[in-house]
Amino acid sequence: MRNQIPPLDKIDIRLLRVFRVVAECGGFAAAEETLNLNRSTISIHISDLETRFGMRLCVRGPGGFSLTKHGEVVYEATLRLFHALNGFRSTVGGAKGQLRGELSIWLMDNMSTDPCNPVSLAIERFRKRPNEVEIIVNVAPPDEVEKAVHAGRCN
């Protein structure tokens, strides 16, 4: 295992996005639908990230899923990294007069299927406007949304 983390590359950002979703969903199986990837692909991505960083990030197997101490540190650093990247994209995009960045929307699972919920219409209208905003919709049980708010994962 390495002592130094290699310079971050586009592949690392992609692997960190997968890692973030897996950590927030609480495991590979739970992250499959959100990532639209199968478990074996998710496992390969996490293994690749662990190899690149030279540390084990999570415990997975029949006993369940959990982040290691290193995994918790990397998860928190990942949140800060994505926040900084989003800020950079917004600043540079704003200089050009364009909306750029990431918009994360959290919905309680019972709201996502409500035909009276105006969120899907709002997203559709927003998408018709010229922008380069990546919209991420997170659907979770109410207690998970509350945990995400308290943990600072949604704001």
N, CA and C atoms as an extended XYZ file, in Angstrom:
465
Properties=species:S:1:pos:R:3:atomname:S:1:resname:S:1:resid:I:1 pbc="F F F"
N         0.830       -1.174        0.000 N   MET     1
C         0.000        0.000        0.000 CA  MET     1
C         0.882        1.247        0.000 C   MET     1
N         0.413        2.294       -0.697 N   ARG     2
C         1.169        3.537       -0.844 CA  ARG     2
C         1.038        4.433        0.377 C   ARG     2
N         2.034        5.299        0.537 N   ASN     3
C         1.972        6.309        1.578 CA  ASN     3
C         1.397        7.609        1.061 C   ASN     3
N         1.477        7.835       -0.257 N   GLN     4
C         1.005        9.075       -0.842 CA  GLN     4
C        -0.204        8.820       -1.728 C   GLN     4
N        -1.080        9.822       -1.757 N   ILE     5
C        -2.235        9.768       -2.646 CA  ILE     5
C        -1.779       10.359       -3.979 C   ILE     5
N        -2.074        9.676       -5.094 N   PRO     6
C        -1.662       10.207       -6.395 CA  PRO     6
C        -2.452       11.477       -6.723 C   PRO     6
N        -1.950       12.294       -7.651 N   PRO     7
C        -2.715       13.466       -8.075 CA  PRO     7
C        -4.087       13.011       -8.574 C   PRO     7
N        -5.111       13.761       -8.219 N   LEU     8
C        -6.463       13.378       -8.623 CA  LEU     8
C        -6.640       13.573      -10.119 C   LEU     8
N        -7.281       12.607      -10.733 N   ASP     9
C        -7.552       12.622      -12.151 CA  ASP     9
C        -9.062       12.480      -12.332 C   ASP     9
N        -9.525       12.597      -13.555 N   LYS    10
C       -10.956       12.478      -13.849 CA  LYS    10
C       -11.509       11.141      -13.345 C   LYS    10
N       -10.746       10.074      -13.488 N   ILE    11
C       -11.197        8.760      -13.031 CA  ILE    11
C       -11.388        8.738      -11.514 C   ILE    11
N       -10.519        9.438      -10.789 N   ASP    12
C       -10.656        9.488       -9.331 CA  ASP    12
C       -11.947       10.197       -8.935 C   ASP    12
N       -12.275       11.257       -9.636 N   ILE    13
C       -13.514       11.989       -9.349 CA  ILE    13
C       -14.710       11.071       -9.579 C   ILE    13
N       -14.662       10.312      -10.663 N   ARG    14
C       -15.768        9.381      -10.960 CA  ARG    14
C       -15.862        8.308       -9.875 C   ARG    14
N       -14.721        7.763       -9.469 N   LEU    15
C       -14.720        6.736       -8.425 CA  LEU    15
C       -15.187        7.311       -7.093 C   LEU    15
N       -14.806        8.544       -6.811 N   LEU    16
C       -15.252        9.188       -5.569 CA  LEU    16
C       -16.759        9.440       -5.591 C   LEU    16
N       -17.318        9.738       -6.749 N   ARG    17
C       -18.780        9.895       -6.844 CA  ARG    17
C       -19.477        8.574       -6.501 C   ARG    17
N       -18.939        7.477       -7.016 N   VAL    18
C       -19.496        6.158       -6.700 CA  VAL    18
C       -19.358        5.891       -5.203 C   VAL    18
N       -18.186        6.156       -4.657 N   PHE    19
C       -17.940        5.937       -3.231 CA  PHE    19
C       -18.913        6.745       -2.378 C   PHE    19
N       -19.122        8.015       -2.743 N   ARG    20
C       -20.044        8.862       -1.978 CA  ARG    20
C       -21.449        8.264       -1.953 C   ARG    20
N       -21.926        7.820       -3.106 N   VAL    21
C       -23.279        7.254       -3.172 CA  VAL    21
C       -23.365        5.970       -2.356 C   VAL    21
N       -22.352        5.119       -2.472 N   VAL    22
C       -22.344        3.865       -1.704 CA  VAL    22
C       -22.375        4.164       -0.205 C   VAL    22
N       -21.563        5.124        0.224 N   ALA    23
C       -21.528        5.482        1.649 CA  ALA    23
C       -22.866        6.036        2.100 C   ALA    23
N       -23.484        6.874        1.294 N   GLU    24
C       -24.749        7.488        1.666 CA  GLU    24
C       -25.911        6.513        1.614 C   GLU    24
N       -25.824        5.532        0.723 N   CYS    25
C       -26.884        4.524        0.631 CA  CYS    25
C       -26.685        3.401        1.648 C   CYS    25
N       -25.492        3.289        2.187 N   GLY    26
C       -25.233        2.259        3.187 CA  GLY    26
C       -24.874        0.906        2.617 C   GLY    26
N       -24.370        0.874        1.393 N   GLY    27
C       -23.928       -0.395        0.826 CA  GLY    27
C       -24.071       -0.465       -0.678 C   GLY    27
N       -23.498       -1.508       -1.236 N   PHE    28
C       -23.483       -1.691       -2.681 CA  PHE    28
C       -24.875       -1.960       -3.227 C   PHE    28
N       -25.595       -2.873       -2.591 N   ALA    29
C       -26.927       -3.241       -3.080 CA  ALA    29
C       -27.853       -2.028       -3.067 C   ALA    29
N       -27.794       -1.267       -1.998 N   ALA    30
C       -28.660       -0.093       -1.881 CA  ALA    30
C       -28.290        0.989       -2.887 C   ALA    30
N       -27.038        1.025       -3.345 N   ALA    31
C       -26.574        2.056       -4.275 CA  ALA    31
C       -26.818        1.689       -5.739 C   ALA    31
N       -27.166        0.440       -6.006 N   GLU    32
C       -27.326       -0.012       -7.395 CA  GLU    32
C       -28.298        0.857       -8.188 C   GLU    32
N       -29.461        1.105       -7.644 N   GLU    33
C       -30.482        1.849       -8.378 CA  GLU    33
C       -30.059        3.304       -8.571 C   GLU    33
N       -29.523        3.906       -7.531 N   THR    34
C       -29.105        5.308       -7.616 CA  THR    34
C       -28.011        5.490       -8.659 C   THR    34
N       -27.047        4.577       -8.682 N   LEU    35
C       -25.921        4.672       -9.613 CA  LEU    35
C       -26.229        4.097      -10.991 C   LEU    35
N       -27.285        3.287      -11.061 N   ASN    36
C       -27.615        2.573      -12.289 CA  ASN    36
C       -26.439        1.690      -12.725 C   ASN    36
N       -25.832        1.049      -11.735 N   LEU    37
C       -24.733        0.105      -11.960 CA  LEU    37
C       -25.027       -1.167      -11.183 C   LEU    37
N       -24.500       -2.303      -11.644 N   ASN    38
C       -24.706       -3.525      -10.883 CA  ASN    38
C       -23.655       -3.630       -9.767 C   ASN    38
N       -23.914       -4.511       -8.816 N   ARG    39
C       -23.049       -4.648       -7.636 CA  ARG    39
C       -21.605       -4.961       -7.987 C   ARG    39
N       -21.408       -5.826       -8.978 N   SER    40
C       -20.030       -6.206       -9.309 CA  SER    40
C       -19.260       -5.001       -9.870 C   SER    40
N       -19.922       -4.164      -10.665 N   THR    41
C       -19.269       -2.964      -11.193 CA  THR    41
C       -18.960       -1.984      -10.062 C   THR    41
N       -19.902       -1.819       -9.153 N   ILE    42
C       -19.681       -0.941       -8.000 CA  ILE    42
C       -18.502       -1.463       -7.184 C   ILE    42
N       -18.452       -2.755       -6.963 N   SER    43
C       -17.366       -3.363       -6.202 CA  SER    43
C       -16.013       -3.113       -6.865 C   SER    43
N       -15.971       -3.237       -8.187 N   ILE    44
C       -14.735       -2.984       -8.928 CA  ILE    44
C       -14.315       -1.525       -8.763 C   ILE    44
N       -15.280       -0.611       -8.863 N   HIS    45
C       -14.960        0.819       -8.703 CA  HIS    45
C       -14.394        1.110       -7.313 C   HIS    45
N       -15.004        0.541       -6.287 N   ILE    46
C       -14.528        0.788       -4.921 CA  ILE    46
C       -13.145        0.158       -4.737 C   ILE    46
N       -12.948       -1.034       -5.264 N   SER    47
C       -11.635       -1.683       -5.176 CA  SER    47
C       -10.566       -0.862       -5.896 C   SER    47
N       -10.926       -0.315       -7.068 N   ASP    48
C        -9.987        0.534       -7.808 CA  ASP    48
C        -9.618        1.771       -6.995 C   ASP    48
N       -10.611        2.375       -6.347 N   LEU    49
C       -10.353        3.557       -5.525 CA  LEU    49
C        -9.460        3.204       -4.339 C   LEU    49
N        -9.737        2.079       -3.710 N   GLU    50
C        -8.911        1.635       -2.584 CA  GLU    50
C        -7.468        1.390       -3.033 C   GLU    50
N        -7.297        0.818       -4.197 N   THR    51
C        -5.957        0.575       -4.727 CA  THR    51
C        -5.251        1.888       -5.021 C   THR    51
N        -5.952        2.815       -5.666 N   ARG    52
C        -5.337        4.119       -5.994 CA  ARG    52
C        -4.936        4.875       -4.740 C   ARG    52
N        -5.770        4.802       -3.689 N   PHE    53
C        -5.478        5.546       -2.468 CA  PHE    53
C        -4.620        4.758       -1.484 C   PHE    53
N        -4.487        3.454       -1.726 N   GLY    54
C        -3.653        2.635       -0.864 CA  GLY    54
C        -4.227        2.422        0.522 C   GLY    54
N        -5.553        2.377        0.621 N   MET    55
C        -6.186        2.146        1.922 CA  MET    55
C        -7.552        1.504        1.737 C   MET    55
N        -7.934        0.734        2.709 N   ARG    56
C        -9.243        0.096        2.683 CA  ARG    56
C       -10.276        1.105        3.167 C   ARG    56
N       -11.326        1.299        2.372 N   LEU    57
C       -12.314        2.323        2.675 CA  LEU    57
C       -13.585        1.784        3.324 C   LEU    57
N       -13.881        0.517        3.054 N   CYS    58
C       -15.109       -0.030        3.624 CA  CYS    58
C       -14.987       -1.535        3.841 C   CYS    58
N       -15.827       -1.995        4.746 N   VAL    59
C       -15.943       -3.418        5.024 CA  VAL    59
C       -17.241       -3.855        4.368 C   VAL    59
N       -17.160       -4.883        3.559 N   ARG    60
C       -18.345       -5.359        2.863 CA  ARG    60
C       -18.355       -6.871        2.875 C   ARG    60
N       -19.543       -7.407        2.884 N   GLY    61
C       -19.657       -8.855        2.884 CA  GLY    61
C       -20.935       -9.292        3.567 C   GLY    61
N       -20.997      -10.587        3.905 N   PRO    62
C       -22.213      -11.119        4.513 CA  PRO    62
C       -22.592      -10.431        5.830 C   PRO    62
N       -21.603       -9.887        6.508 N   GLY    63
C       -21.860       -9.216        7.780 CA  GLY    63
C       -22.404       -7.815        7.622 C   GLY    63
N       -22.483       -7.325        6.393 N   GLY    64
C       -22.999       -5.990        6.147 CA  GLY    64
C       -21.949       -5.053        5.602 C   GLY    64
N       -22.280       -3.797        5.588 N   PHE    65
C       -21.421       -2.754        5.032 CA  PHE    65
C       -21.136       -1.710        6.094 C   PHE    65
N       -19.894       -1.253        6.140 N   SER    66
C       -19.544       -0.132        7.010 CA  SER    66
C       -18.275        0.519        6.471 C   SER    66
N       -18.140        1.803        6.764 N   LEU    67
C       -16.922        2.507        6.385 CA  LEU    67
C       -15.855        2.232        7.429 C   LEU    67
N       -14.625        2.101        6.971 N   THR    68
C       -13.498        1.996        7.892 CA  THR    68
C       -13.195        3.414        8.393 C   THR    68
N       -12.256        3.542        9.304 N   LYS    69
C       -11.835        4.879        9.760 CA  LYS    69
C       -11.302        5.680        8.570 C   LYS    69
N       -10.503        5.022        7.719 N   HIS    70
C       -10.014        5.697        6.515 CA  HIS    70
C       -11.182        6.086        5.614 C   HIS    70
N       -12.149        5.198        5.495 N   GLY    71
C       -13.323        5.470        4.666 CA  GLY    71
C       -14.103        6.681        5.155 C   GLY    71
N       -14.225        6.816        6.467 N   GLU    72
C       -14.926        7.978        7.022 CA  GLU    72
C       -14.192        9.268        6.685 C   GLU    72
N       -12.858        9.236        6.784 N   VAL    73
C       -12.050       10.418        6.450 CA  VAL    73
C       -12.202       10.750        4.963 C   VAL    73
N       -12.103        9.735        4.113 N   VAL    74
C       -12.218        9.958        2.666 CA  VAL    74
C       -13.624       10.449        2.322 C   VAL    74
N       -14.644        9.912        2.973 N   TYR    75
C       -16.019       10.356        2.711 CA  TYR    75
C       -16.167       11.843        3.037 C   TYR    75
N       -15.726       12.262        4.200 N   GLU    76
C       -15.826       13.672        4.602 CA  GLU    76
C       -15.023       14.563        3.645 C   GLU    76
N       -13.823       14.113        3.261 N   ALA    77
C       -13.002       14.874        2.321 CA  ALA    77
C       -13.670       14.938        0.947 C   ALA    77
N       -14.357       13.860        0.564 N   THR    78
C       -15.071       13.822       -0.709 CA  THR    78
C       -16.190       14.859       -0.724 C   THR    78
N       -16.921       14.961        0.368 N   LEU    79
C       -17.990       15.967        0.443 CA  LEU    79
C       -17.409       17.371        0.286 C   LEU    79
N       -16.299       17.636        0.952 N   ARG    80
C       -15.663       18.949        0.845 CA  ARG    80
C       -15.143       19.187       -0.579 C   ARG    80
N       -14.559       18.150       -1.190 N   LEU    81
C       -14.051       18.270       -2.552 CA  LEU    81
C       -15.170       18.613       -3.525 C   LEU    81
N       -16.290       17.880       -3.458 N   PHE    82
C       -17.389       18.132       -4.382 CA  PHE    82
C       -18.019       19.503       -4.142 C   PHE    82
N       -18.060       19.919       -2.894 N   HIS    83
C       -18.569       21.260       -2.588 CA  HIS    83
C       -17.658       22.311       -3.230 C   HIS    83
N       -16.346       22.127       -3.112 N   ALA    84
C       -15.385       23.062       -3.700 CA  ALA    84
C       -15.468       23.043       -5.232 C   ALA    84
N       -15.572       21.859       -5.823 N   LEU    85
C       -15.687       21.762       -7.278 CA  LEU    85
C       -16.955       22.447       -7.776 C   LEU    85
N       -18.047       22.246       -7.043 N   ASN    86
C       -19.307       22.877       -7.412 CA  ASN    86
C       -19.189       24.397       -7.324 C   ASN    86
N       -18.530       24.878       -6.279 N   GLY    87
C       -18.308       26.310       -6.133 CA  GLY    87
C       -17.468       26.864       -7.272 C   GLY    87
N       -16.430       26.126       -7.661 N   PHE    88
C       -15.574       26.532       -8.773 CA  PHE    88
C       -16.389       26.630      -10.067 C   PHE    88
N       -17.165       25.586      -10.339 N   ARG    89
C       -17.975       25.564      -11.560 CA  ARG    89
C       -18.980       26.710      -11.567 C   ARG    89
N       -19.586       26.971      -10.415 N   SER    90
C       -20.565       28.062      -10.321 CA  SER    90
C       -19.911       29.412      -10.545 C   SER    90
N       -18.739       29.608       -9.958 N   THR    91
C       -18.028       30.878      -10.095 CA  THR    91
C       -17.621       31.119      -11.539 C   THR    91
N       -16.994       30.131      -12.152 N   VAL    92
C       -16.542       30.282      -13.538 CA  VAL    92
C       -17.737       30.404      -14.478 C   VAL    92
N       -18.758       29.587      -14.250 N   GLY    93
C       -19.963       29.674      -15.077 CA  GLY    93
C       -20.652       31.016      -14.919 C   GLY    93
N       -20.669       31.531      -13.689 N   GLY    94
C       -21.268       32.833      -13.441 CA  GLY    94
C       -20.528       33.940      -14.170 C   GLY    94
N       -19.224       33.789      -14.293 N   ALA    95
C       -18.429       34.778      -15.019 CA  ALA    95
C       -18.834       34.817      -16.487 C   ALA    95
N       -19.305       33.700      -16.995 N   LYS    96
C       -19.744       33.625      -18.389 CA  LYS    96
C       -21.240       33.885      -18.525 C   LYS    96
N       -21.900       34.113      -17.381 N   GLY    97
C       -23.335       34.349      -17.420 CA  GLY    97
C       -24.143       33.074      -17.563 C   GLY    97
N       -23.550       31.925      -17.206 N   GLN    98
C       -24.249       30.645      -17.315 CA  GLN    98
C       -24.372       30.004      -15.945 C   GLN    98
N       -25.470       29.293      -15.743 N   LEU    99
C       -25.613       28.491      -14.537 CA  LEU    99
C       -24.842       27.198      -14.730 C   LEU    99
N       -23.991       26.878      -13.775 N   ARG   100
C       -23.208       25.648      -13.808 CA  ARG   100
C       -23.167       25.086      -12.402 C   ARG   100
N       -22.906       23.812      -12.306 N   GLY   101
C       -22.719       23.212      -10.992 CA  GLY   101
C       -23.599       21.998      -10.802 C   GLY   101
N       -23.865       21.725       -9.554 N   GLU   102
C       -24.624       20.534       -9.178 CA  GLU   102
C       -25.769       20.965       -8.268 C   GLU   102
N       -26.956       20.476       -8.561 N   LEU   103
C       -28.130       20.725       -7.742 CA  LEU   103
C       -28.589       19.387       -7.196 C   LEU   103
N       -28.538       19.264       -5.891 N   SER   104
C       -28.938       18.016       -5.249 CA  SER   104
C       -30.303       18.217       -4.601 C   SER   104
N       -31.266       17.426       -5.030 N   ILE   105
C       -32.626       17.510       -4.505 CA  ILE   105
C       -32.910       16.244       -3.715 C   ILE   105
N       -33.371       16.408       -2.486 N   TRP   106
C       -33.711       15.271       -1.633 CA  TRP   106
C       -35.226       15.215       -1.488 C   TRP   106
N       -35.786       14.058       -1.802 N   LEU   107
C       -37.221       13.838       -1.659 CA  LEU   107
C       -37.479       12.659       -0.739 C   LEU   107
N       -38.479       12.811        0.097 N   MET   108
C       -38.903       11.660        0.895 CA  MET   108
C       -39.618       10.702       -0.045 C   MET   108
N       -39.390        9.416        0.144 N   ASP   109
C       -39.883        8.423       -0.806 CA  ASP   109
C       -41.383        8.518       -1.062 C   ASP   109
N       -42.152        8.894       -0.056 N   ASN   110
C       -43.594        8.978       -0.273 CA  ASN   110
C       -43.964       10.190       -1.131 C   ASN   110
N       -43.079       11.177       -1.239 N   MET   111
C       -43.336       12.353       -2.072 CA  MET   111
C       -43.013       12.092       -3.534 C   MET   111
N       -42.066       11.199       -3.790 N   SER   112
C       -41.591       11.007       -5.165 CA  SER   112
C       -42.656       10.419       -6.079 C   SER   112
N       -43.612        9.691       -5.518 N   THR   113
C       -44.657        9.085       -6.342 CA  THR   113
C       -45.975        9.853       -6.288 C   THR   113
N       -45.994       10.968       -5.558 N   ASP   114
C       -47.207       11.779       -5.440 CA  ASP   114
C       -47.428       12.557       -6.733 C   ASP   114
N       -48.547       12.299       -7.445 N   PRO   115
C       -48.786       12.988       -8.716 CA  PRO   115
C       -48.970       14.497       -8.553 C   PRO   115
N       -49.254       14.950       -7.351 N   CYS   116
C       -49.419       16.392       -7.100 CA  CYS   116
C       -48.102       17.080       -6.762 C   CYS   116
N       -47.034       16.319       -6.642 N   ASN   117
C       -45.738       16.885       -6.300 CA  ASN   117
C       -45.217       17.680       -7.504 C   ASN   117
N       -44.945       18.973       -7.324 N   PRO   118
C       -44.529       19.804       -8.456 CA  PRO   118
C       -43.038       19.700       -8.819 C   PRO   118
N       -42.287       18.866       -8.121 N   VAL   119
C       -40.840       18.815       -8.347 CA  VAL   119
C       -40.498       18.374       -9.763 C   VAL   119
N       -41.136       17.323      -10.270 N   SER   120
C       -40.786       16.842      -11.617 CA  SER   120
C       -41.081       17.903      -12.669 C   SER   120
N       -42.175       18.634      -12.528 N   LEU   121
C       -42.495       19.708      -13.462 CA  LEU   121
C       -41.462       20.831      -13.360 C   LEU   121
N       -41.048       21.152      -12.144 N   ALA   122
C       -40.043       22.199      -11.944 CA  ALA   122
C       -38.703       21.797      -12.573 C   ALA   122
N       -38.321       20.545      -12.402 N   ILE   123
C       -37.068       20.066      -13.001 CA  ILE   123
C       -37.155       20.139      -14.524 C   ILE   123
N       -38.286       19.725      -15.060 N   GLU   124
C       -38.476       19.762      -16.508 CA  GLU   124
C       -38.367       21.200      -17.038 C   GLU   124
N       -38.993       22.144      -16.356 N   ARG   125
C       -38.923       23.548      -16.770 CA  ARG   125
C       -37.493       24.086      -16.640 C   ARG   125
N       -36.810       23.702      -15.576 N   PHE   126
C       -35.433       24.144      -15.365 CA  PHE   126
C       -34.523       23.616      -16.464 C   PHE   126
N       -34.724       22.366      -16.865 N   ARG   127
C       -33.892       21.720      -17.882 CA  ARG   127
C       -34.038       22.404      -19.245 C   ARG   127
N       -35.186       23.035      -19.498 N   LYS   128
C       -35.413       23.708      -20.782 CA  LYS   128
C       -34.638       25.014      -20.882 C   LYS   128
N       -34.190       25.525      -19.741 N   ARG   129
C       -33.413       26.762      -19.731 CA  ARG   129
C       -31.954       26.439      -20.038 C   ARG   129
N       -31.246       27.367      -20.655 N   PRO   130
C       -29.830       27.096      -20.956 CA  PRO   130
C       -29.003       27.072      -19.665 C   PRO   130
N       -28.428       25.944      -19.369 N   ASN   131
C       -27.584       25.806      -18.189 CA  ASN   131
C       -26.763       24.540      -18.314 C   ASN   131
N       -25.786       24.433      -17.459 N   GLU   132
C       -24.964       23.227      -17.373 CA  GLU   132
C       -24.973       22.755      -15.929 C   GLU   132
N       -26.165       22.548      -15.421 N   VAL   133
C       -26.345       22.115      -14.045 CA  VAL   133
C       -26.672       20.630      -14.037 C   VAL   133
N       -25.919       19.890      -13.244 N   GLU   134
C       -26.191       18.466      -13.062 CA  GLU   134
C       -27.182       18.337      -11.906 C   GLU   134
N       -28.333       17.757      -12.195 N   ILE   135
C       -29.359       17.590      -11.170 CA  ILE   135
C       -29.294       16.167      -10.644 C   ILE   135
N       -29.171       16.064       -9.322 N   ILE   136
C       -29.138       14.758       -8.670 CA  ILE   136
C       -30.351       14.692       -7.751 C   ILE   136
N       -31.221       13.730       -8.008 N   VAL   137
C       -32.412       13.558       -7.179 CA  VAL   137
C       -32.187       12.352       -6.278 C   VAL   137
N       -32.251       12.587       -4.988 N   ASN   138
C       -32.090       11.532       -3.991 CA  ASN   138
C       -33.459       11.224       -3.400 C   ASN   138
N       -33.879        9.987       -3.490 N   VAL   139
C       -35.149        9.567       -2.923 CA  VAL   139
C       -34.839        8.626       -1.771 C   VAL   139
N       -35.355        8.969       -0.591 N   ALA   140
C       -35.033        8.187        0.603 CA  ALA   140
C       -36.193        8.264        1.585 C   ALA   140
N       -36.230        7.323        2.528 N   PRO   141
C       -37.246        7.389        3.578 CA  PRO   141
C       -37.060        8.679        4.398 C   PRO   141
N       -38.126        9.173        5.013 N   PRO   142
C       -38.043       10.433        5.765 CA  PRO   142
C       -36.904       10.477        6.784 C   PRO   142
N       -36.657        9.376        7.490 N   ASP   143
C       -35.587        9.403        8.492 CA  ASP   143
C       -34.208        9.550        7.852 C   ASP   143
N       -34.020        9.002        6.645 N   GLU   144
C       -32.746        9.140        5.945 CA  GLU   144
C       -32.557       10.577        5.445 C   GLU   144
N       -33.637       11.207        4.990 N   VAL   145
C       -33.548       12.603        4.566 CA  VAL   145
C       -33.170       13.473        5.761 C   VAL   145
N       -33.787       13.197        6.896 N   GLU   146
C       -33.474       13.946        8.114 CA  GLU   146
C       -32.000       13.759        8.511 C   GLU   146
N       -31.510       12.528        8.433 N   LYS   147
C       -30.095       12.265        8.743 CA  LYS   147
C       -29.179       13.026        7.782 C   LYS   147
N       -29.547       13.055        6.501 N   ALA   148
C       -28.740       13.751        5.503 CA  ALA   148
C       -28.680       15.245        5.797 C   ALA   148
N       -29.813       15.808        6.245 N   VAL   149
C       -29.851       17.237        6.597 CA  VAL   149
C       -28.930       17.484        7.789 C   VAL   149
N       -29.051       16.659        8.829 N   HIS   150
C       -28.232       16.832       10.028 CA  HIS   150
C       -26.743       16.610        9.759 C   HIS   150
N       -26.436       15.710        8.816 N   ALA   151
C       -25.037       15.429        8.492 CA  ALA   151
C       -24.442       16.458        7.533 C   ALA   151
N       -25.293       17.357        7.010 N   GLY   152
C       -24.794       18.369        6.095 CA  GLY   152
C       -24.635       17.885        4.669 C   GLY   152
N       -25.226       16.726        4.347 N   ARG   153
C       -25.122       16.210        2.985 CA  ARG   153
C       -26.105       16.898        2.041 C   ARG   153
N       -27.108       17.550        2.613 N   CYS   154
C       -28.026       18.330        1.783 CA  CYS   154
C       -28.237       19.671        2.477 C   CYS   154
N       -28.264       20.684        1.687 N   ASN   155
C       -28.434       22.021        2.242 CA  ASN   155
C       -29.158       22.913        1.266 C   ASN   155
